[in-house]
């Protein structure tokens, strides 16, 4: 890296650091999300200006600011923070738009949770549903309740995506099968058709379903009770493959389970076990539907 480039980065770090320190204080003190967004917009404007002048790629710049480039002062300003600042600057043409869209945003974390539904073209909601989402984000509900409702919306719109599967090639077929089963089980609960529910219970069997729930739950962390689950060869696909995969995971080495959990998040394993448990009874389905606002 040239000396002049180093000086430019050093100057940029000094310019952003006060903002970053304020951001950390704002978050820890529970400041209103609107204030945090305005601060991050300011940082995004600094980054946008620098990128336009110096013609560098954003991710390369983030690494340089974070301090991984040789000869550059280490800064502790995270790449994640910088990335969101620039995305926020690109999303809002000015800070007035932030105040107009989010006059009563309680926490920045709520905006971040909902951001894919606002920004990402693949997941962007229709205008009417976007209006409802904005009302939710500005509502007087408790932050945790707002977050729960946003997560429900995201699950319905996005579901589970397997973009990261290529990173751990060996576990890819297993993860793909888990994704398929997860979405199938969610569909059973969401549609809540009595005939499909009865067909499912007849196929899987109540006793085996109980053991399957316990087996999947045991995958969330090491040291939990692991049932003596047997793989099933009498089930239709993808359930035949699924029971084989679950059996291989619970009886395999911890390294195998760790690779699996890195790609199929523990949170999703919990949810899959919870949904399967709900499918034991009509009452269980109804309770889960109410919990996830699917009624």
JORA-V486219 format. One record per pair of residues at least 4 apart in sequence whose ideal C-beta (glycine too) atoms are under 6 Angstrom apart, sorted by the first residue. I is the first residue (numbers start at 1). J is the second residue. D is the distance in whole Angstrom. If there is no record, write none. Layout:
[[I,J,D] [I,J,D]]
This chain:
[[1,5,5] [1,6,6] [1,69,6] [1,71,6] [6,71,5] [6,72,6] [9,64,5] [9,72,5] [10,73,6] [12,50,6] [13,65,6] [13,75,5] [15,46,6] [16,20,6] [16,43,6] [16,77,6] [19,39,6] [19,43,5] [20,77,5] [23,39,6] [25,29,6] [26,31,4] [26,36,5] [31,35,5] [33,105,4] [33,106,6] [33,107,5] [33,108,4] [33,111,5] [34,102,5] [34,105,5] [36,108,4] [37,98,5] [38,95,5] [38,98,6] [40,85,5] [40,88,5] [41,88,5] [41,89,5] [41,92,6] [41,95,6] [43,85,4] [44,85,4] [44,86,5] [44,88,5] [44,89,3] [45,89,5] [47,86,5] [48,89,6] [50,54,6] [56,60,5] [56,61,5] [62,79,4] [62,82,5] [63,68,5] [64,69,4] [64,72,6] [65,75,6] [65,77,5] [66,79,5] [67,72,6] [67,74,3] [67,75,5] [91,119,6] [92,97,5] [92,98,5] [93,97,6] [97,101,6] [98,102,6] [104,138,4] [105,111,6] [105,137,6] [106,143,5] [107,143,5] [110,137,6] [110,146,5] [113,147,6] [113,150,5] [114,150,5] [115,119,5] [116,120,5] [116,123,5] [117,123,6] [117,125,5] [123,157,6] [123,158,5] [125,129,4] [125,130,5] [136,149,6] [141,145,5] [141,146,5] [152,292,5] [152,293,5] [154,158,5] [159,183,6] [160,179,5] [160,182,6] [162,179,5] [164,263,6] [165,172,5] [165,175,5] [165,263,6] [168,259,5] [168,263,5] [171,175,6] [171,259,5] [171,260,5] [171,263,6] [174,245,5] [175,263,5] [175,264,5] [177,238,6] [177,241,5] [177,242,6] [177,245,6] [178,264,5] [180,238,5] [181,242,5] [182,272,5] [185,275,5] [186,190,6] [187,191,6] [188,196,6] [189,275,6] [189,285,6] [189,288,6] [190,294,6] [204,208,6] [204,209,5] [211,227,5] [211,229,5] [213,273,5] [213,276,5] [213,277,5] [214,227,5] [215,227,5] [215,229,4] [215,246,5] [215,250,5] [216,272,6] [216,273,4] [217,273,4] [218,224,4] [218,226,5] [218,250,6] [219,249,6] [219,269,5] [220,266,5] [220,269,5] [220,270,6] [226,250,5] [229,247,6] [231,243,5] [231,244,5] [231,247,4] [232,243,4] [235,239,4] [235,240,4] [237,241,6] [238,242,6] [247,251,6] [248,252,5] [249,257,6] [252,256,4] [260,264,6] [261,266,6] [264,268,6] [278,284,4] [278,285,5] [278,288,4] [280,284,5] [289,294,4] [289,295,5] [290,295,6]]
